[in-house]
Amino acid sequence: MAGINPTRINLINLKKRVVVARKGYGILKRKREILVLEFLKMLRQSSESRSKLNELIQDSYKMVETASTYVGNFELEEVALHMMETNPVKMEIRNIMGVRIPRIERQQGSAALGLMLFSTSLAVDDINDTFTRATNAIIEVAQREQGLRRLVLEIDKTKRRVNALDYKVIPGMIAQQRYIRMRLEEIDRDTFSALKHVKKKLAKKVAE
């Protein structure tokens, strides 16, 4: 193999590197397994959150139709005009095996109060409740799907590293070890043959 100096110190260093690479391989495999389990868990939760969101959105628009029947579109438009901006969200980061997963929460505020002050009907108040729950569900879905994307990227990256160690790096170092051993054995045989030849010459000179 080109670029490899067949010395005993290189053979020792290669053995150490193989040990380290195998430990790294085991750690990466375990990391990949944990990430896949977390992904499957989050995927199930995301599917449940999406189903819940779809139901809440349907309920919200049904509430709008009901309120429109009771109070009319004019009052609904008036209420909408006086609505405060929705409460902001805050985002924190949690770490799963080195993957930064966002956690998004809606901050408490008085947006609901703004609607209640201009509400003259329970039907209108129900709109607020259902749309508030739908907004919270949207935030939950966004959080889970963002986490899923990041997990997929990290799983793919970890998989490539595991495969590289398993199919290229470790086998390559083992092949280098075999090559160095073979070359050292050849050198030992050549040295032994040379010593035998010198010994015969010395013996011949002594005999003469």
C-alpha positions in Angstrom: 0.0 0.0 0.0 1.4 3.4 -1.0 2.2 5.8 1.7 2.4 3.3 4.5 5.7 2.8 6.3 5.8 -0.9 7.4 7.2 -0.4 10.9 6.3 -2.0 14.2 5.5 1.4 15.7 3.0 2.0 12.9 1.5 -1.4 13.5 1.0 -0.7 17.2 -0.5 2.7 16.4 -2.9 1.1 14.0 -4.0 -1.4 16.6 -4.8 1.4 19.0 -6.7 3.3 16.3 -8.8 0.3 15.5 -9.8 -0.1 19.1 -10.8 3.6 19.3 -12.7 3.3 16.0 -14.6 0.3 17.2 -15.6 2.1 20.4 -16.7 5.1 18.4 -18.7 2.7 16.1 -20.5 1.3 19.1 -21.3 4.7 20.5 -22.6 6.0 17.2 -24.8 2.9 16.7 -26.3 3.4 20.2 -26.9 7.1 19.4 -28.6 6.1 16.1 -30.9 3.7 18.0 -31.9 6.3 20.6 -32.5 8.9 17.9 -34.7 6.5 15.9 -36.7 5.6 19.0 -37.2 9.3 19.8 -38.2 9.9 16.2 -40.8 7.2 16.2 -42.2 8.5 19.5 -42.3 12.1 18.2 -43.8 10.9 14.9 -46.7 9.2 16.8 -47.2 12.4 18.9 -47.1 14.5 15.8 -49.8 12.4 14.1 -52.0 12.7 17.1 -51.5 16.5 17.3 -52.3 16.9 13.6 -55.5 14.9 14.0 -56.4 17.0 17.0 -55.6 20.2 15.1 -57.8 19.2 12.1 -60.7 18.5 14.5 -60.2 21.9 16.3 -60.1 23.8 13.0 -63.4 22.1 11.8 -65.0 22.9 15.2 -63.8 26.5 15.0 -65.4 27.2 11.6 -68.6 25.5 12.8 -68.6 27.9 15.7 -68.2 30.8 13.3 -71.2 29.6 11.3 -73.3 29.1 14.5 -72.3 32.6 15.9 -73.1 34.1 12.5 -76.6 32.7 12.7 -77.2 34.1 16.2 -75.6 37.5 16.1 -75.0 38.1 12.4 -71.9 38.8 10.4 -71.8 42.5 11.3 -71.1 41.9 15.0 -68.6 39.2 14.2 -66.7 41.7 12.0 -66.8 44.3 14.8 -65.4 41.8 17.3 -62.7 40.8 14.8 -61.7 44.5 14.4 -61.2 45.0 18.1 -59.3 41.8 18.7 -55.8 42.2 20.2 -52.8 40.6 18.6 -52.4 37.0 19.5 -50.0 36.3 22.3 -46.4 35.9 21.3 -44.6 32.5 21.7 -41.3 31.7 23.4 -38.9 29.0 22.3 -36.6 27.0 24.4 -34.1 24.3 23.3 -33.8 20.8 24.7 -30.9 18.5 23.8 -31.4 14.9 22.7 -28.1 13.2 22.0 -26.6 16.4 20.6 -29.7 17.3 18.6 -31.2 20.7 19.5 -35.0 20.2 19.6 -37.1 23.3 19.9 -39.8 23.6 22.6 -42.4 26.3 21.7 -44.9 27.7 24.2 -47.5 30.4 23.9 -47.0 33.2 26.4 -49.9 34.1 28.6 -51.6 37.4 27.8 -54.9 39.2 27.4 -55.9 38.6 23.8 -58.9 36.5 25.0 -60.0 39.4 27.3 -60.0 41.7 24.3 -62.6 39.5 22.6 -64.7 39.1 25.7 -65.0 42.9 26.2 -66.6 43.2 22.8 -68.6 40.0 23.0 -72.4 40.1 23.4 -73.0 36.4 22.9 -71.9 33.1 24.3 -71.5 31.8 20.7 -68.9 34.5 20.1 -67.1 33.5 23.3 -67.1 29.9 22.1 -65.3 31.1 18.9 -62.6 32.5 21.0 -62.2 29.3 23.0 -62.1 27.0 19.9 -59.7 29.2 18.0 -57.5 29.6 21.1 -57.3 25.8 21.3 -56.6 25.6 17.6 -53.8 28.1 17.8 -52.2 26.2 20.7 -52.5 23.0 18.6 -50.8 24.7 15.6 -47.9 25.6 17.9 -47.7 22.1 19.2 -47.7 20.6 15.6 -45.1 23.1 14.5 -42.9 22.2 17.5 -43.1 18.5 16.8 -42.6 18.7 13.1 -39.5 21.0 13.5 -38.2 18.4 16.0 -38.8 15.6 13.5 -36.9 17.4 10.7 -33.9 17.9 13.0 -34.0 14.3 14.1 -34.2 13.0 10.5 -31.1 15.0 9.6 -29.1 13.8 12.6 -30.2 10.2 12.1 -29.0 10.4 8.4 -25.7 12.0 9.5 -25.1 9.4 12.2 -26.0 6.6 9.8 -23.4 7.8 7.3 -20.8 7.9 10.0 -21.6 4.4 11.2 -21.5 3.0 7.6 -18.2 4.8 7.0 -16.6 3.3 10.0 -18.2 -0.2 9.4 -17.4 -0.4 5.6 -14.5 1.8 5.0 -12.5 3.2 8.0 -12.2 0.0 10.2 -11.7 -2.4 7.3 -9.1 -0.1 5.8 -7.1 0.0 9.0 -7.3 -3.8 9.3 -6.1 -4.1 5.7 -3.2 -1.8 6.6 -2.4 -4.0 9.6 -2.3 -7.1 7.4 0.0 -5.3 4.9 2.4 -4.2 7.6 2.5 -7.6 9.2 3.2 -9.2 5.8 5.9 -6.7 5.0 7.5 -7.2 8.5 7.4 -11.0 8.0 9.1 -10.6 4.6 11.7 -8.3 6.1 12.3 -10.8 8.9 12.7 -13.7 6.4 15.1 -11.6 4.2 17.1 -10.6 7.3 17.2 -14.3 8.5 18.3 -15.4 5.0 21.0 -12.7 4.9 22.3 -13.7 8.4 22.4 -17.4 7.3 24.4 -16.4 4.3 26.8 -14.3 6.3 27.2 -17.1 8.8 28.0 -19.6 6.1 30.7 -17.2 4.7 32.2 -16.7 8.2 32.2 -20.5 8.8 33.9 -21.1 5.4 36.5 -18.5 6.2 37.2 -20.1 9.6 37.5 -23.5 8.0 40.0 -22.3 5.5 
